[in-house]
Amino acid sequence: DTTADEVYNAIISSMYDGKVILMHHNDCSAEALERLCPELYAQDYRFCTLSQLFSLQGIDYEDIPTGQYIQGVTVENGEVVYNFK
């Protein structure tokens, strides 16, 4: 089983602006979040909904093609990278 320390370390070591963090509802995630939230705020990260993130990145959710999902947004130029489901 994954520990809260492993979740915390994995997220902290791979953070970047615009990163989406998906966590499952369990004790391990809750424990990791208790440490992650204050640390990420201290590093000037902020939490938002996906629709807010899309808006901040200039992405209109309605423009995302059906049958695909967003893999990420390139750091260099903000280009949306899609993959097929």
DSSP file (Angstrom, degrees, kcal/mol; ACC not computed):
  #  RESIDUE AA STRUCTURE BP1 BP2  ACC     N-H-->O    O-->H-N    N-H-->O    O-->H-N    TCO  KAPPA ALPHA  PHI   PSI    X-CA   Y-CA   Z-CA
    1    1 A D              0   0    0      0, 0.0     2,-0.3     0, 0.0     0, 0.0   0.000 360.0 360.0 360.0 147.1    0.0    0.0    0.0
    2    2 A T        -     0   0    0      1,-0.0     2,-0.2     4,-0.0    26,-0.1  -0.588 360.0-140.2 -77.8 138.4    1.1    3.6   -0.7
    3    3 A T     >  -     0   0    0     -2,-0.3     4,-2.1     1,-0.1     5,-0.2  -0.561  21.5-113.2 -96.2 163.5    1.8    5.7    2.4
    4    4 A A  H  > S+     0   0    0      1,-0.2     4,-2.8     2,-0.2     5,-0.2   0.868 118.8  55.9 -61.0 -37.2    0.9    9.3    3.0
    5    5 A D  H  > S+     0   0    0      2,-0.2     4,-2.7     1,-0.2    -1,-0.2   0.898 106.6  49.3 -62.5 -40.5    4.6   10.1    3.0
    6    6 A E  H  > S+     0   0    0      2,-0.2     4,-2.3     1,-0.2    -2,-0.2   0.904 112.6  47.2 -66.2 -41.4    5.0    8.6   -0.5
    7    7 A V  H  X S+     0   0    0     -4,-2.1     4,-2.2     2,-0.2     5,-0.2   0.947 113.9  48.1 -63.2 -48.7    2.0   10.6   -1.8
    8    8 A Y  H  X S+     0   0    0     -4,-2.8     4,-2.7     1,-0.2     5,-0.2   0.940 114.0  45.7 -56.7 -51.4    3.3   13.8   -0.3
    9    9 A N  H  X S+     0   0    0     -4,-2.7     4,-2.2     1,-0.2    -1,-0.2   0.878 111.1  52.8 -63.6 -39.3    6.9   13.3   -1.7
   10   10 A A  H  X S+     0   0    0     -4,-2.3     4,-0.5    -5,-0.2    -1,-0.2   0.902 114.6  41.8 -63.6 -41.2    5.6   12.3   -5.2
   11   11 A I  H >< S+     0   0    0     -4,-2.2     3,-1.1    -5,-0.2     4,-0.3   0.946 115.2  48.3 -72.7 -48.5    3.5   15.5   -5.4
   12   12 A I  H >< S+     0   0    0     -4,-2.7     3,-0.9     1,-0.2    -2,-0.2   0.883 111.2  51.5 -59.4 -39.8    6.0   17.9   -3.9
   13   13 A S  H 3< S+     0   0    0     -4,-2.2    -1,-0.2    -5,-0.2    -2,-0.2   0.629 116.7  38.6 -76.1 -11.7    8.8   16.6   -6.1
   14   14 A S  T << S+     0   0    0     -3,-1.1    -1,-0.2    -4,-0.5    -2,-0.2   0.167  82.3 137.2-124.6  19.8    6.8   17.0   -9.3
   15   15 A M    <   +     0   0    0     -3,-0.9     2,-0.3    -4,-0.3    -3,-0.0  -0.375  18.1 156.6 -71.7 145.0    4.9   20.3   -8.8
   16   16 A Y    >   -     0   0    0     -2,-0.1     3,-2.0    59,-0.0     2,-0.1  -0.962  51.4 -74.7-157.4 160.4    4.6   22.9  -11.6
   17   17 A D  T 3  S+     0   0    0     -2,-0.3    28,-0.0     1,-0.3     0, 0.0  -0.370 118.4  17.4 -59.8 126.0    2.2   25.7  -12.4
   18   18 A G  T 3  S+     0   0    0      1,-0.3    -1,-0.3    -2,-0.1     2,-0.1   0.439  85.6 152.6  92.2   1.4   -1.1   24.3  -13.8
   19   19 A K    <   -     0   0    0     -3,-2.0     2,-0.5     1,-0.1    -1,-0.3  -0.413  36.9-143.0 -67.6 137.7   -0.6   20.7  -12.5
   20   20 A V        -     0   0    0     -2,-0.1     2,-0.6     2,-0.0    -1,-0.1  -0.903  11.9-160.4-101.6 127.0   -3.8   18.8  -11.8
   21   21 A I        -     0   0    0     -2,-0.5     2,-0.6     2,-0.0   -10,-0.0  -0.941   3.8-167.4-111.3 118.7   -3.6   16.5   -8.8
   22   22 A L        +     0   0    0     -2,-0.6     2,-0.4     2,-0.0    -2,-0.0  -0.926  11.6 177.5-106.4 122.6   -6.1   13.7   -8.6
   23   23 A M        -     0   0    0     -2,-0.6     2,-0.2     7,-0.0    -2,-0.0  -0.965  23.9-128.3-126.9 142.2   -6.4   12.0   -5.3
   24   24 A H        -     0   0    0     -2,-0.4     2,-1.1     1,-0.1     5,-0.2  -0.537  34.0-101.0 -85.1 155.3   -8.7    9.2   -4.2
   25   25 A H  S    S+     0   0    0     -2,-0.2     2,-0.3     4,-0.1    -1,-0.1  -0.650  74.8 112.9 -81.1 100.1  -10.8    9.5   -1.0
   26   26 A N  S  > S-     0   0    0     -2,-1.1     4,-2.3     1,-0.1     5,-0.2  -0.958  79.5 -94.1-156.9 172.8   -8.9    7.5    1.6
   27   27 A D  H  > S+     0   0    0     -2,-0.3     4,-2.5     1,-0.2     5,-0.2   0.866 121.1  55.7 -61.9 -36.9   -7.0    7.9    4.8
   28   28 A C  H  > S+     0   0    0      2,-0.2     4,-2.2     1,-0.2    -1,-0.2   0.929 110.3  44.4 -62.6 -46.1   -3.7    8.0    3.0
   29   29 A S  H  > S+     0   0    0      2,-0.2     4,-2.8     1,-0.2    -2,-0.2   0.909 112.7  51.7 -64.8 -42.6   -4.8   10.9    0.8
   30   30 A A  H  X S+     0   0    0     -4,-2.3     4,-1.6     1,-0.2    -2,-0.2   0.913 111.1  47.4 -61.9 -42.6   -6.4   12.8    3.7
   31   31 A E  H  X S+     0   0    0     -4,-2.5     4,-0.8     1,-0.2    -1,-0.2   0.909 112.9  48.6 -65.5 -41.9   -3.2   12.5    5.7
   32   32 A A  H >X S+     0   0    0     -4,-2.2     4,-2.8     1,-0.2     3,-0.8   0.906 108.7  54.1 -64.6 -41.2   -1.1   13.7    2.8
   33   33 A L  H 3X S+     0   0    0     -4,-2.8     4,-2.3     1,-0.2    -1,-0.2   0.841  97.6  64.0 -63.3 -33.7   -3.4   16.6    2.1
   34   34 A E  H 3< S+     0   0    0     -4,-1.6    -1,-0.2     1,-0.2    -2,-0.2   0.836 115.8  31.5 -59.1 -31.5   -3.0   17.8    5.7
   35   35 A R  H <X S+     0   0    0     -3,-0.8     4,-1.4    -4,-0.8    -2,-0.2   0.800 117.7  55.8 -92.3 -35.5    0.7   18.4    5.0
   36   36 A L  H  X S+     0   0    0     -4,-2.8     4,-3.3     2,-0.2     5,-0.3   0.923  99.7  57.0 -66.9 -46.6    0.4   19.3    1.3
   37   37 A C  H  X S+     0   0    0     -4,-2.3     4,-2.4     1,-0.2     5,-0.2   0.933 110.5  41.1 -57.4 -53.2   -2.0   22.2    1.5
   38   38 A P  H  > S+     0   0    0      0, 0.0     4,-2.2     0, 0.0    -1,-0.2   0.903 117.3  49.9 -62.3 -37.8    0.0   24.4    3.8
   39   39 A E  H  X S+     0   0    0     -4,-1.4     4,-1.2     2,-0.2    -2,-0.2   0.928 112.0  46.3 -65.7 -45.2    3.2   23.5    2.0
   40   40 A L  H  <>S+     0   0    0     -4,-3.3     5,-2.8     1,-0.2     3,-0.2   0.894 112.3  50.8 -67.2 -39.1    1.9   24.3   -1.4
   41   41 A Y  H ><5S+     0   0    0     -4,-2.4     3,-1.9    -5,-0.3    -1,-0.2   0.906 107.4  54.3 -61.2 -40.8    0.3   27.6   -0.2
   42   42 A A  H 3<5S+     0   0    0     -4,-2.2    -1,-0.2     1,-0.3    -2,-0.2   0.787 106.1  52.5 -63.6 -26.9    3.7   28.5    1.3
   43   43 A Q  T 3<5S-     0   0    0     -4,-1.2    -1,-0.3    -3,-0.2    -2,-0.2   0.219 125.0-105.6 -92.0  13.8    5.2   27.9   -2.1
   44   44 A D  T < 5S+     0   0    0     -3,-1.9     2,-0.2     1,-0.3    -3,-0.2   0.642  74.2 140.5  71.5  18.7    2.6   30.3   -3.6
   45   45 A Y      < -     0   0    0     -5,-2.8     2,-0.3    -6,-0.2    -1,-0.3  -0.632  33.7-159.9 -83.2 152.1    0.5   27.6   -5.3
   46   46 A R        -     0   0    0     -2,-0.2     2,-0.3     2,-0.0    -5,-0.0  -0.946  12.3-125.0-131.6 154.1   -3.3   28.0   -5.1
   47   47 A F        +     0   0    0     -2,-0.3     2,-0.3   -10,-0.0   -10,-0.0  -0.748  35.9 156.7 -99.5 145.2   -6.1   25.6   -5.5
   48   48 A C        -     0   0    0     -2,-0.3     2,-0.1     0, 0.0    -2,-0.0  -0.958  42.2 -89.7-154.8 170.1   -8.9   26.0   -8.0
   49   49 A T     >  -     0   0    0     -2,-0.3     4,-2.3     1,-0.1     5,-0.1  -0.375  42.5-108.5 -77.4 164.9  -11.5   24.0   -9.9
   50   50 A L  H  > S+     0   0    0      1,-0.2     4,-2.9     2,-0.2     5,-0.2   0.902 120.8  53.9 -61.8 -40.2  -10.7   22.5  -13.3
   51   51 A S  H  > S+     0   0    0      1,-0.2     4,-2.1     2,-0.2    -1,-0.2   0.885 109.0  48.9 -64.2 -35.8  -13.0   25.1  -15.0
   52   52 A Q  H  > S+     0   0    0      2,-0.2     4,-2.6     1,-0.2    -1,-0.2   0.909 111.0  50.3 -66.3 -41.5  -11.1   27.9  -13.3
   53   53 A L  H  X S+     0   0    0     -4,-2.3     4,-1.8     2,-0.2    -2,-0.2   0.931 110.1  49.7 -62.2 -45.8   -7.8   26.4  -14.4
   54   54 A F  H  <>S+     0   0    0     -4,-2.9     5,-3.3     1,-0.2     4,-0.4   0.931 111.7  49.4 -57.4 -45.5   -9.0   26.2  -18.0
   55   55 A S  H ><5S+     0   0    0     -4,-2.1     3,-1.3     1,-0.2    -2,-0.2   0.914 109.2  51.2 -61.8 -44.0  -10.1   29.8  -17.8
   56   56 A L  H 3<5S+     0   0    0     -4,-2.6    -1,-0.2     1,-0.3    -2,-0.2   0.827 112.7  47.0 -61.7 -31.7   -6.7   30.9  -16.4
   57   57 A Q  T 3<5S-     0   0    0     -4,-1.8    -1,-0.3    -5,-0.2    -2,-0.2   0.405 118.3-112.2 -90.6   1.4   -5.0   29.1  -19.2
   58   58 A G  T < 5 +     0   0    0     -3,-1.3     2,-0.5    -4,-0.4    -3,-0.2   0.778  69.6 142.5  74.5  26.8   -7.3   30.5  -21.9
   59   59 A I      < -     0   0    0     -5,-3.3     2,-0.7    -6,-0.2    -1,-0.3  -0.885  44.5-147.1-105.1 127.8   -8.9   27.2  -22.6
   60   60 A D    >   -     0   0    0     -2,-0.5     3,-2.3     1,-0.2     4,-0.3  -0.849   8.6-148.7 -92.2 115.9  -12.6   27.0  -23.4
   61   61 A Y  G >  S+     0   0    0     -2,-0.7     3,-1.6     1,-0.3    -1,-0.2   0.823  96.1  62.1 -53.9 -34.7  -13.9   23.7  -22.1
   62   62 A E  G 3  S+     0   0    0      1,-0.3    -1,-0.3    -3,-0.1    -2,-0.0   0.696  95.2  62.5 -66.9 -18.3  -16.5   23.5  -24.8
   63   63 A D  G <  S+     0   0    0     -3,-2.3    -1,-0.3     2,-0.1    -2,-0.2   0.532  75.0 108.5 -84.8  -6.5  -13.7   23.5  -27.4
   64   64 A I  S <  S-     0   0    0     -3,-1.6     4,-0.1    -4,-0.3     6,-0.0  -0.595  77.7-117.8 -73.3 124.0  -12.2   20.2  -26.2
   65   65 A P    >   -     0   0    0      0, 0.0     3,-1.0     0, 0.0    -1,-0.1  -0.288  27.2-112.6 -62.0 143.4  -13.0   17.5  -28.8
   66   66 A T  T 3  S+     0   0    0      1,-0.2     3,-0.1    -3,-0.0    -3,-0.0  -0.410 100.9  37.4 -71.5 155.3  -15.3   14.7  -27.7
   67   67 A G  T 3  S+     0   0    0      1,-0.3    18,-1.8    -2,-0.1     2,-0.3   0.531 107.9  82.4  79.7   6.0  -13.6   11.3  -27.5
   68   68 A Q  E <   -A   84   0A   0     -3,-1.0     2,-0.3    16,-0.2    -1,-0.3  -0.901  61.2-152.1-134.2 163.2  -10.4   12.8  -26.2
   69   69 A Y  E     -A   83   0A   0     14,-2.6    14,-2.2    -2,-0.3     2,-0.6  -0.948  30.4-101.6-132.3 158.2   -9.1   14.0  -22.9
   70   70 A I  E     -A   82   0A   0     -2,-0.3    12,-0.2    12,-0.2     3,-0.1  -0.684  27.9-174.8 -80.6 122.6   -6.5   16.6  -22.1
   71   71 A Q  E     -     0   0A   0     10,-3.0     2,-0.3    -2,-0.6    -1,-0.2   0.835  61.4 -60.9 -81.6 -36.8   -3.2   15.1  -21.2
   72   72 A G  E     -A   81   0A   0      9,-1.4     9,-3.1    -3,-0.1     2,-0.4  -0.984  44.8 -93.6 174.8-178.1   -1.7   18.4  -20.3
   73   73 A V  E     -A   80   0A   0     -2,-0.3     7,-0.2     7,-0.2     6,-0.1  -0.995  43.9-115.3-123.9 126.4   -0.8   21.9  -21.2
   74   74 A T     >  -     0   0    0      5,-2.8     4,-1.8    -2,-0.4     5,-0.1  -0.340  14.0-143.4 -64.6 140.0    2.8   22.5  -22.4
   75   75 A V  T  4 S+     0   0    0      1,-0.2    -1,-0.1     2,-0.2   -58,-0.0   0.857  93.9  59.1 -70.4 -35.9    4.8   24.8  -20.2
   76   76 A E  T  4 S-     0   0    0      1,-0.2    -1,-0.2     3,-0.1    -2,-0.0   0.913 130.5  -2.5 -64.0 -45.9    6.6   26.5  -23.0
   77   77 A N  T  4 S-     0   0    0      2,-0.1    -2,-0.2     0, 0.0    -1,-0.2   0.369  91.0-110.3-134.1   5.8    3.6   27.9  -24.9
   78   78 A G     <  +     0   0    0     -4,-1.8     2,-0.2     1,-0.2    -3,-0.1   0.629  58.1 162.0  75.0  12.4    0.4   26.8  -23.2
   79   79 A E        -     0   0    0     -6,-0.1    -5,-2.8     1,-0.1     2,-0.4  -0.463  40.0-122.8 -69.0 135.0   -0.6   24.5  -26.0
   80   80 A V  E     -A   73   0A   0     -7,-0.2     2,-0.5    -2,-0.2    -7,-0.2  -0.643  20.6-151.5 -80.2 131.1   -3.2   21.9  -25.0
   81   81 A V  E     -A   72   0A   0     -9,-3.1   -10,-3.0    -2,-0.4    -9,-1.4  -0.927  14.7-164.5-107.3 122.2   -2.1   18.3  -25.6
   82   82 A Y  E     -A   70   0A   0     -2,-0.5     2,-0.3   -12,-0.2   -12,-0.2  -0.724   9.3-170.7-105.2 153.4   -4.9   15.8  -26.3
   83   83 A N  E     -A   69   0A   0    -14,-2.2   -14,-2.6    -2,-0.3     2,-0.2  -0.971  29.6-109.0-133.4 152.2   -5.0   12.0  -26.2
   84   84 A F  E      A   68   0A   0     -2,-0.3   -16,-0.2   -16,-0.2   -17,-0.1  -0.525 360.0 360.0 -76.4 149.1   -7.7    9.6  -27.4
   85   85 A K              0   0    0    -18,-1.8    -1,-0.1    -2,-0.2   -17,-0.1   0.484 360.0 360.0 -67.7 360.0   -9.7    7.8  -24.7
